[in-house]
Amino acid sequence: MIILGINAHHADSSAAIFVDGKMIAAIEEERFRRVKHWAGFPSLAIEFCLKEARLLMEQVDFIAIGRDPKSKLFQKLLFWSCHPLASLSYIQKRIFNSRQISSGLVEDLCSLSGIRTEIIEHKLRQVEHHRSHLSSAFFASPFDEAAILSLDGSGDFTTTMTAIGKGNKIEVLDSINFPHSIGIFYTAFTQLLGFPHYGDEYKVMGLAPYGDPGLTNKVKELIQWPEEGRFRLDLSYLRSPAKGYAFYENNIPIVPSLFSKKMEAVFGKARQEGEPLTQYHMDLAASVQKATEETVFKLLTFLHTKTGYDKVCIAGGVAQNSVLNGKITRNTPFKQVYIPPAGHDAGISMGAALYVQHHLEGLKRQEPIHSAYTGSYFSDDVIEKLLKEKGVGYTKTECDKRYATVTECLINGGVVGWFNGRAEFGPRALGGRSILVDPRRGDAKEILNKKIKRRESFRPFAPSILKEYVDEYFEVNDTVPFMEKVFPIRKNKQATVPAVTHVDGTGRLQTVDKLISPDYYKLIDCFRIKTGVPILLNTSFNENEPIVNSPEEALNCFLRTEMDMLVLENFIVHR
């Protein structure tokens, strides 16, 4: 059975393909378009997936679309009927977007494949947004039975969904409707703090440890609990939901200011982009983060009581909050947590395909997904041809010498662009498309921001650690393959790795497994042998753009920044 999953005409559009239960390829469209969060039809991602699977669209049995415009139609109509005038413009935009999902999407697929309309329509399966999220987490997990939680801004008029996963079936327990959303709550405060762009929420998470959460109770007044396990927002603090909370312009997601005048009156005027961050802003960020954590812990505790399971799978945009994720097993009864490589909306393509594959078609579960390396790969021949065409000097090395050369560069204070194997699916660089630095350097953050990143000083950099050494360096010993959890670094180790220790003594770790990431593992192990430290600072290979996908993009990033070394598979380019 061949299933193509698609997230289309929605932020972080993507495609994924499964052949006889196994995921062959998955990738975001932004990696090709070079526009962050690109939200149109993922034609290039689809072509890539088909090419990797060596298939034509005619051979695909099902095309799973991670969205269903007909979902909760009654609730939508009821909502719009309560706001007829204010909703008019928004309704028009949503109707247009819904048409793109239905007839427009069929036209796109027909145009891309050359297949007749009726054949494409026969293959299509629409999977509601949050069921796609639930599936991306549970069916990819190692758990045969588990509780499941999906949390984000909004999708198909739902913001929160809970469920039980058993074998190849998912049973939805409950859902919360738009506009009552923890994602919207967090985004509104993100904007108030002066971070207006789509996807800026991680900046609040990074800023929070610099503040004191003394405003938490005041912030929590926005979140009400009319019944156990179900929250509502005090909408007087927010923009009228009838005017809409997200739009798309030229395939780019746009989020208007979500906070109301009341929110500014209570929490202060919105900080304008570029204005200095004060201690009050840091305290507010800390309070918003803590209020969010307490809300999610309350939801999870109720879910545990309702299901009795000790394992939980989580997806949705809020599942990208790695600080929150790292605290779940210490603040709820759940003992194990699985979060997929693309917990955000890019993972909708994977989740929709998995829902069709298992829940609808009844296929048996496959091996759990512990690798995110499902993207583009380039051979040595392609790379060498590029370097010669560009007139760039290089050295071709054998593996062992390459690890030693890179390690020496890192020890001597160098910044290395590491381009190896397949690109990662999801928002994190995991040793496929990474920039690496010696974690022992106290000045590493300043070096990186000066030479390449040019980002806010409060944002931390992350450690990649050999999985066998997690317990030696972190207070929580867990397997974290996708850099999706933050844990406290042991106090006696914080001075050893200052470059990856955040101001509150934590680190967002990636555990590196020799079977999943053999080359990256060997590099870190080479560094460990030379220095005694089994960790590298790892940040995404990019400069205010999507993570590099091709060797040419990596080379261009190297040339326009002050990176010291570029490694393209077996080729090394020195500054």
C-alpha positions as CSV (number, residue, x, y, z in Angstrom):
1,M,0.0,0.0,0.0
2,I,1.3,3.5,-1.0
3,I,0.0,6.6,0.8
4,L,1.1,10.1,0.1
5,G,0.4,12.6,3.0
6,I,0.1,16.3,2.4
7,N,-0.2,19.5,4.4
8,A,-1.4,22.0,1.8
9,H,-2.5,25.7,1.8
10,H,-1.6,25.8,5.5
11,A,1.5,27.0,7.4
12,D,4.5,24.7,7.1
13,S,3.2,22.9,4.1
14,S,4.9,19.5,3.5
15,A,4.6,16.0,2.1
16,A,5.4,12.5,3.3
17,I,5.2,9.1,1.6
18,F,4.7,5.6,3.1
19,V,5.2,2.4,1.2
20,D,3.9,-0.8,2.8
21,G,3.8,1.0,6.2
22,K,7.3,2.5,6.1
23,M,7.9,6.2,5.8
24,I,10.3,6.6,2.8
25,A,10.5,10.4,2.7
26,A,9.1,13.5,4.4
27,I,10.0,17.1,3.9
28,E,8.8,20.7,4.2
29,E,8.1,22.8,1.1
30,E,10.0,25.7,2.7
31,R,13.3,23.7,2.2
32,F,12.8,24.1,-1.6
33,R,11.0,27.5,-1.8
34,R,13.5,29.1,0.7
35,V,10.6,31.0,2.5
36,K,10.0,30.2,6.1
37,H,6.6,28.6,7.0
38,W,5.6,28.5,3.3
39,A,1.9,27.8,3.1
40,G,0.9,27.0,-0.4
41,F,0.6,23.7,-2.4
42,P,3.7,21.6,-1.7
43,S,4.4,20.6,-5.3
44,L,8.2,20.3,-4.8
45,A,7.9,18.3,-1.6
46,I,5.4,15.9,-3.3
47,E,7.7,15.5,-6.3
48,F,10.6,14.9,-4.0
49,C,8.7,12.2,-2.1
50,L,7.6,10.4,-5.2
51,K,11.2,10.5,-6.6
52,E,12.6,9.1,-3.4
53,A,10.1,6.3,-3.4
54,R,10.7,5.7,-7.2
55,L,7.0,6.0,-7.8
56,L,4.5,7.9,-10.0
57,M,1.3,9.4,-8.7
58,E,-0.6,6.7,-10.6
59,Q,0.9,4.2,-8.3
60,V,-0.3,6.0,-5.1
61,D,-3.3,4.3,-3.5
62,F,-4.3,7.1,-1.2
63,I,-3.6,10.8,-1.0
64,A,-4.2,11.9,2.6
65,I,-4.9,15.6,3.1
66,G,-4.4,16.8,6.7
67,R,-7.4,19.0,6.8
68,D,-11.2,18.6,6.5
69,P,-13.2,21.8,5.8
70,K,-16.4,19.9,6.6
71,S,-15.3,19.2,10.2
72,K,-17.4,20.8,12.9
73,L,-19.5,22.5,10.2
74,F,-22.4,23.1,12.6
75,Q,-20.2,24.7,15.2
76,K,-18.7,27.0,12.5
77,L,-22.1,28.1,11.3
78,L,-23.2,28.8,14.8
79,F,-20.1,30.8,15.5
80,W,-20.5,32.9,12.3
81,S,-24.2,33.4,12.9
82,C,-23.3,35.1,16.2
83,H,-20.9,37.5,14.4
84,P,-22.5,38.1,11.0
85,L,-21.0,41.5,10.1
86,A,-17.7,41.2,11.8
87,S,-17.2,37.8,10.3
88,L,-18.0,38.7,6.7
89,S,-14.4,39.4,5.5
90,Y,-13.0,36.5,7.5
91,I,-15.7,34.1,6.1
92,Q,-14.8,35.1,2.6
93,K,-11.1,34.3,3.2
94,R,-11.9,31.0,4.8
95,I,-14.3,30.0,2.1
96,F,-11.6,30.8,-0.5
97,N,-9.1,28.7,1.5
98,S,-11.6,25.9,1.8
99,R,-12.1,25.8,-1.9
100,Q,-8.3,25.5,-2.3
101,I,-8.4,22.5,0.0
102,S,-11.2,20.8,-2.0
103,S,-11.5,21.7,-5.7
104,G,-8.3,23.7,-5.9
105,L,-6.3,20.9,-4.4
106,V,-7.6,18.4,-6.8
107,E,-6.7,20.8,-9.7
108,D,-3.2,21.2,-8.2
109,L,-2.7,17.4,-8.0
110,C,-4.1,16.9,-11.5
111,S,-1.8,19.6,-12.9
112,L,1.2,18.1,-11.1
113,S,0.6,14.5,-12.1
114,G,-1.3,14.7,-15.4
115,I,-4.0,12.4,-13.9
116,R,-7.7,12.9,-14.6
117,T,-9.8,14.6,-11.9
118,E,-12.0,11.6,-11.1
119,I,-9.0,9.4,-10.4
120,I,-7.4,12.0,-8.0
121,E,-10.8,12.4,-6.3
122,H,-11.0,8.7,-5.8
123,K,-7.6,8.6,-4.1
124,L,-8.2,11.6,-1.8
125,R,-8.9,11.1,1.9
126,Q,-9.4,14.2,4.1
127,V,-8.2,13.8,7.7
128,E,-9.2,16.4,10.3
129,H,-6.3,18.6,11.4
130,H,-6.1,17.4,15.0
131,R,-6.6,13.8,14.2
132,S,-3.6,14.2,11.9
133,H,-1.6,15.6,14.8
134,L,-2.7,12.8,17.1
135,S,-1.7,10.2,14.5
136,S,1.7,11.8,13.9
137,A,2.4,11.3,17.6
138,F,0.8,8.0,18.5
139,F,1.4,5.9,15.3
140,A,5.0,7.0,15.2
141,S,5.6,6.2,18.9
142,P,6.9,3.0,20.4
143,F,3.7,2.6,22.5
144,D,1.0,0.0,21.7
145,E,-1.4,1.9,24.0
146,A,-1.2,5.5,25.2
147,A,-3.0,8.7,25.9
148,I,-2.7,11.4,23.2
149,L,-2.9,15.2,23.3
150,S,-2.9,17.7,20.5
151,L,-2.5,21.4,21.2
152,D,-2.1,24.3,18.8
153,G,-3.5,27.6,17.7
154,S,-6.4,26.2,15.7
155,G,-7.1,23.8,12.9
156,D,-10.5,22.8,11.5
157,F,-12.1,24.8,14.3
158,T,-10.5,22.8,17.0
159,T,-7.6,24.0,19.3
160,T,-7.2,21.0,21.7
161,M,-8.0,17.3,21.3
162,T,-7.5,14.4,23.6
163,A,-7.7,10.7,22.6
164,I,-6.7,7.1,23.4
165,G,-4.5,5.2,21.0
166,K,-4.7,1.4,21.0
167,G,-2.8,-0.6,18.3
168,N,-3.9,0.8,15.0
169,K,-6.9,2.8,16.2
170,I,-7.5,6.2,17.8
171,E,-10.5,7.0,19.9
172,V,-11.1,10.7,20.3
173,L,-12.2,11.6,23.9
174,D,-12.8,15.3,23.8
175,S,-12.0,18.5,21.9
176,I,-12.1,22.3,22.6
177,N,-13.3,24.7,19.9
178,F,-11.8,27.8,18.5
179,P,-11.1,30.5,19.7
180,H,-10.3,29.0,23.2
181,S,-6.7,28.1,22.5
182,I,-3.5,27.8,24.5
183,G,-1.6,28.5,21.2
184,I,-3.5,31.7,20.7
185,F,-3.0,32.7,24.3
186,Y,0.8,32.2,24.0
187,T,0.9,34.0,20.6
188,A,-1.0,37.0,21.9
189,F,1.6,37.5,24.6
190,T,4.4,36.8,22.2
191,Q,3.2,39.8,20.1
192,L,2.7,42.0,23.2
193,L,6.3,41.3,24.1
194,G,7.4,42.7,20.7
195,F,7.8,39.5,18.6
196,P,5.2,39.9,15.8
197,H,6.2,37.3,13.3
198,Y,4.6,33.9,12.7
199,G,6.5,31.3,14.7
200,D,8.1,33.8,17.1
201,E,6.8,32.0,20.2
202,Y,10.1,30.2,20.8
203,K,11.6,33.6,21.6
204,V,9.4,34.0,24.6
205,M,10.4,30.5,25.8
206,G,14.1,31.6,25.5
207,L,13.5,34.9,27.2
208,A,11.5,33.4,30.2
209,P,14.4,32.1,32.3
210,Y,15.7,35.7,32.6
211,G,12.6,36.8,34.4
212,D,10.7,36.1,37.6
213,P,7.2,34.5,37.2
214,G,5.6,36.8,39.7
215,L,2.8,37.8,37.3
216,T,1.7,34.2,36.8
217,N,-1.6,34.5,38.7
218,K,-2.4,37.7,36.8
219,V,-1.7,36.0,33.5
220,K,-3.8,33.0,34.5
221,E,-6.8,35.2,34.8
222,L,-7.1,34.8,31.0
223,I,-7.6,31.0,31.4
224,Q,-10.8,29.8,33.0
225,W,-11.9,26.3,33.9
226,P,-15.7,25.9,33.6
227,E,-15.4,22.2,34.0
228,E,-12.7,19.7,34.8
229,G,-10.4,19.0,31.8
230,R,-11.8,21.9,29.7
231,F,-10.6,25.5,29.7
232,R,-11.9,28.7,28.2
233,L,-10.1,32.0,27.5
234,D,-11.4,35.4,28.7
235,L,-11.8,36.7,25.1
236,S,-12.0,40.3,26.3
237,Y,-8.2,40.3,26.3
238,L,-8.0,39.3,22.7
239,R,-8.9,40.6,19.2
240,S,-12.4,39.6,18.2
241,P,-12.2,36.0,16.9
242,A,-14.8,36.9,14.3
243,K,-12.1,38.9,12.5
244,G,-9.9,35.9,12.2
245,Y,-6.6,35.0,13.8
246,A,-4.5,33.9,10.8
247,F,-4.4,34.7,7.0
248,Y,-2.2,33.8,4.1
249,E,-0.7,36.4,1.7
250,N,1.4,35.1,-1.2
251,N,1.6,31.7,0.6
252,I,3.0,33.2,3.8
253,P,1.1,32.9,7.1
254,I,0.2,36.3,8.6
255,V,-1.1,36.7,12.2
256,P,-2.6,40.1,13.0
257,S,-2.2,41.5,16.5
258,L,-4.2,39.2,18.7
259,F,-4.2,41.2,21.9
260,S,-6.9,43.7,22.7
261,K,-6.7,47.2,24.3
262,K,-7.6,45.5,27.6
263,M,-4.6,43.3,27.5
264,E,-2.4,46.4,26.9
265,A,-4.2,48.2,29.7
266,V,-3.5,45.3,32.1
267,F,-0.1,44.2,31.0
268,G,1.4,47.3,29.4
269,K,1.7,48.7,26.0
270,A,3.0,46.4,23.3
271,R,6.8,46.6,22.9
272,Q,7.7,47.8,19.5
273,E,10.1,45.7,17.5
274,G,13.6,46.9,18.2
275,E,12.8,48.6,21.5
276,P,14.9,47.4,24.5
277,L,13.8,44.5,26.6
278,T,13.2,45.5,30.2
279,Q,13.1,43.3,33.3
280,Y,9.3,43.7,33.2
281,H,9.3,42.0,29.7
282,M,11.4,39.2,31.0
283,D,9.1,38.8,34.1
284,L,6.1,38.7,31.8
285,A,7.7,36.1,29.6
286,A,8.5,34.0,32.6
287,S,4.9,34.3,33.8
288,V,3.4,33.4,30.5
289,Q,5.6,30.3,30.2
290,K,4.7,29.2,33.7
291,A,1.0,29.8,33.2
292,T,1.2,27.7,30.0
293,E,3.0,24.9,31.7
294,E,0.5,24.8,34.6
295,T,-2.4,24.8,32.1
296,V,-1.0,21.9,30.1
297,F,0.0,20.0,33.2
298,K,-3.6,20.3,34.4
299,L,-4.9,19.0,31.1
300,L,-2.5,16.1,31.2
301,T,-3.3,15.2,34.8
302,F,-7.0,15.0,33.9
303,L,-6.2,13.0,30.8
304,H,-4.2,10.6,32.9
305,T,-7.1,10.2,35.4
306,K,-9.5,9.6,32.5
307,T,-7.3,7.0,30.7
308,G,-5.2,5.4,33.3
309,Y,-2.2,5.2,31.0
310,D,1.3,6.2,32.1
311,K,2.4,6.9,28.5
312,V,1.4,10.0,26.5
313,C,2.0,11.2,22.9
314,I,1.8,14.9,22.2
315,A,1.7,16.9,19.0
316,G,0.6,20.3,17.7
317,G,2.3,23.7,17.8
318,V,2.3,23.9,21.6
319,A,4.3,20.6,21.6
320,Q,7.2,22.6,20.2
321,N,7.6,24.1,23.7
322,S,10.6,22.0,24.7
323,V,10.8,23.6,28.2
324,L,7.3,22.5,29.0
325,N,7.9,19.0,27.4
326,G,10.9,18.4,29.7
327,K,8.9,19.0,32.8
328,I,5.9,16.7,32.0
329,T,7.2,13.5,33.8
330,R,8.1,15.6,36.8
331,N,4.8,17.5,37.1
332,T,2.2,15.0,35.9
333,P,1.5,11.3,36.6
334,F,2.8,10.4,33.1
335,K,6.1,8.4,33.1
336,Q,6.9,8.4,29.4
337,V,6.4,11.1,26.7
338,Y,6.8,10.7,22.9
339,I,6.8,13.8,20.6
340,P,7.4,13.3,16.9
341,P,10.2,15.0,14.9
342,A,7.7,17.4,13.3
343,G,5.2,18.1,16.1
344,H,4.1,21.3,14.4
345,D,2.0,21.6,11.3
346,A,4.6,20.2,8.9
347,G,3.9,16.9,10.7
348,I,0.3,17.0,9.5
349,S,1.4,15.3,6.2
350,M,3.0,12.4,8.1
351,G,0.0,12.2,10.5
352,A,-2.7,12.3,7.8
353,A,-0.9,9.4,6.0
354,L,-0.6,7.4,9.2
355,Y,-4.3,7.9,10.1
356,V,-5.3,6.6,6.7
357,Q,-2.8,3.8,6.9
358,H,-3.7,2.5,10.3
359,H,-7.1,3.8,11.5
360,L,-8.9,3.7,8.2
361,E,-7.2,0.9,6.3
362,G,-6.2,-1.2,9.3
363,L,-2.5,-1.8,8.5
364,K,-0.5,-3.2,11.4
365,R,1.9,-0.8,13.2
366,Q,5.4,-0.6,12.0
367,E,8.7,0.2,13.8
368,P,8.5,3.4,15.8
369,I,10.0,6.5,14.2
370,H,13.2,7.5,15.9
371,S,14.9,9.1,12.9
372,A,14.1,12.4,11.4
373,Y,16.5,11.9,8.4
374,T,13.9,11.7,5.7
375,G,14.9,14.7,3.5
376,S,17.3,15.5,0.7
377,Y,20.6,13.7,0.1
378,F,23.4,14.6,-2.2
379,S,26.2,12.3,-3.5
380,D,29.9,13.1,-3.4
381,D,29.8,13.4,-7.2
382,V,27.2,16.2,-7.1
383,I,29.1,18.0,-4.4
384,E,32.5,17.9,-6.1
385,K,30.9,19.1,-9.3
386,L,29.4,22.1,-7.5
387,L,32.7,23.0,-5.8
388,K,34.6,22.8,-9.1
389,E,32.0,24.9,-10.9
390,K,32.2,27.6,-8.2
391,G,36.0,27.6,-8.2
392,V,36.1,26.8,-4.5
393,G,39.2,25.0,-3.1
394,Y,38.5,21.9,-1.1
395,T,40.1,18.8,0.4
396,K,38.5,15.3,0.0
397,T,39.0,13.2,3.1
398,E,38.4,9.8,4.5
399,C,35.9,9.5,7.4
400,D,38.4,9.1,10.3
401,K,40.5,12.0,9.1
402,R,37.4,14.2,8.5
403,Y,36.3,13.7,12.2
404,A,39.8,14.6,13.4
405,T,40.1,17.6,11.2
406,V,36.7,19.0,12.3
407,T,37.5,18.3,15.9
408,E,40.8,20.2,15.7
409,C,39.0,23.2,14.1
410,L,36.4,23.1,16.9
411,I,39.0,22.9,19.7
412,N,40.8,25.9,18.2
413,G,37.6,28.0,18.4
414,G,36.3,27.4,14.9
415,V,32.7,27.4,13.7
416,V,31.9,24.5,11.4
417,G,29.1,24.0,9.0
418,W,28.2,20.3,9.0
419,F,26.3,19.0,5.9
420,N,26.0,15.2,6.2
421,G,23.5,12.6,5.0
422,R,19.8,13.3,4.6
423,A,18.2,16.5,5.8
424,E,16.0,16.4,8.8
425,F,12.2,16.5,8.8
426,G,11.0,19.1,11.3
427,P,12.2,22.4,12.8
428,R,15.4,21.1,14.4
429,A,18.9,20.5,12.9
430,L,20.0,17.1,14.3
431,G,23.4,16.6,12.7
432,G,22.3,16.5,9.1
433,R,22.3,20.3,8.5
434,S,24.0,21.7,11.5
435,I,26.4,24.4,12.6
436,L,28.8,23.1,15.3
437,V,30.9,24.8,18.0
438,D,32.9,23.6,21.0
439,P,30.5,23.7,24.0
440,R,33.3,24.4,26.5
441,R,33.7,28.0,25.2
442,G,32.1,30.6,27.3
443,D,32.1,33.0,24.3
444,A,30.5,30.6,21.9
445,K,27.2,32.4,21.8
446,E,28.9,35.8,21.0
447,I,31.0,34.1,18.3
448,L,28.0,32.5,16.6
449,N,25.9,35.6,16.7
450,K,28.8,37.8,15.4
451,K,29.8,35.4,12.6
452,I,26.5,33.9,11.5
453,K,23.3,34.0,13.4
454,R,22.9,37.6,14.4
455,R,20.0,36.7,16.7
456,E,18.8,37.9,20.1
457,S,21.4,37.4,22.9
458,F,18.9,35.7,25.2
459,R,18.3,32.8,22.9
460,P,20.2,29.7,23.9
461,F,22.1,27.1,21.8
462,A,21.6,23.4,22.2
463,P,23.8,20.4,23.1
464,S,24.0,17.2,21.1
465,I,25.1,14.5,23.5
466,L,26.1,10.9,23.0
467,K,23.1,9.0,24.5
468,E,25.3,6.9,26.8
469,Y,26.4,10.0,28.7
470,V,23.1,11.7,29.3
471,D,22.9,10.7,33.0
472,E,26.4,12.0,33.6
473,Y,25.4,15.5,32.4
474,F,21.7,15.9,32.9
475,E,19.4,15.5,35.9
476,V,16.8,13.6,33.9
477,N,18.0,10.6,31.9
478,D,15.8,10.2,28.9
479,T,16.1,9.5,25.2
480,V,15.5,12.8,23.2
481,P,16.2,12.1,19.5
482,F,14.5,15.2,18.2
483,M,15.8,17.9,20.6
484,E,12.2,18.2,21.9
485,K,12.8,18.4,25.6
486,V,14.8,20.7,28.0
487,F,16.3,19.3,31.1
488,P,18.4,20.7,34.0
489,I,22.2,20.2,33.5
490,R,23.9,18.8,36.5
491,K,25.4,21.7,38.6
492,N,28.9,20.1,38.5
493,K,28.8,20.0,34.7
494,Q,27.5,23.5,33.9
495,A,30.9,25.1,34.0
496,T,32.2,22.4,31.7
497,V,29.7,23.2,28.9
498,P,28.8,26.9,29.4
499,A,28.0,27.4,25.7
500,V,25.0,25.1,25.9
501,T,23.9,25.9,29.5
502,H,21.1,28.4,29.6
503,V,20.9,31.1,32.2
504,D,18.6,28.8,34.4
505,G,21.0,25.9,34.2
506,T,19.1,23.9,31.6
507,G,19.8,22.6,28.1
508,R,17.6,21.5,25.2
509,L,19.3,18.2,24.4
510,Q,19.5,15.9,21.5
511,T,20.6,12.4,22.4
512,V,22.7,11.0,19.6
513,D,22.4,7.3,18.8
514,K,25.2,5.5,16.9
515,L,22.6,3.4,15.0
516,I,20.5,6.4,13.9
517,S,23.2,9.0,13.3
518,P,26.4,7.1,12.8
519,D,28.5,9.8,11.2
520,Y,27.4,12.5,13.7
521,Y,28.0,10.1,16.6
522,K,31.5,9.3,15.4
523,L,32.3,13.1,15.2
524,I,31.1,13.8,18.7
525,D,32.9,10.7,19.9
526,C,36.1,11.9,18.3
527,F,35.6,15.2,20.1
528,R,35.0,13.3,23.4
529,I,38.3,11.4,23.0
530,K,40.2,14.6,22.5
531,T,38.5,16.7,25.1
532,G,36.7,14.4,27.5
533,V,33.4,16.1,26.7
534,P,30.8,13.9,24.8
535,I,28.8,17.0,23.6
536,L,28.8,19.5,20.7
537,L,27.0,22.8,20.5
538,N,24.5,22.2,17.6
539,T,22.4,24.9,15.9
540,S,20.6,24.9,12.6
541,F,22.6,25.5,9.4
542,N,21.0,28.8,8.2
543,E,21.1,32.5,8.5
544,N,17.6,34.0,8.8
545,E,16.2,31.6,6.3
546,P,14.9,28.0,6.3
547,I,17.6,25.4,7.1
548,V,19.8,24.8,4.1
549,N,18.7,21.9,2.0
550,S,21.3,21.6,-0.9
551,P,25.1,21.8,-1.0
552,E,24.8,25.1,-3.0
553,E,22.7,26.7,-0.2
554,A,25.2,25.5,2.4
555,L,28.1,26.9,0.4
556,N,26.4,30.2,-0.1
557,C,25.7,30.5,3.6
558,F,29.4,29.7,4.3
559,L,30.6,32.3,1.9
560,R,28.4,35.1,3.1
561,T,29.1,34.5,6.8
562,E,32.3,34.1,8.8
563,M,32.1,30.4,9.3
564,D,35.5,28.9,9.6
565,M,35.0,25.5,8.0
566,L,32.4,23.9,5.7
567,V,32.0,20.1,5.6
568,L,30.0,18.8,2.7
569,E,30.0,15.0,3.2
570,N,33.6,14.0,2.5
571,F,34.7,17.4,1.3
572,I,36.2,20.1,3.5
573,V,36.3,23.8,2.6
574,H,38.5,26.0,4.7
575,R,38.0,29.7,5.2
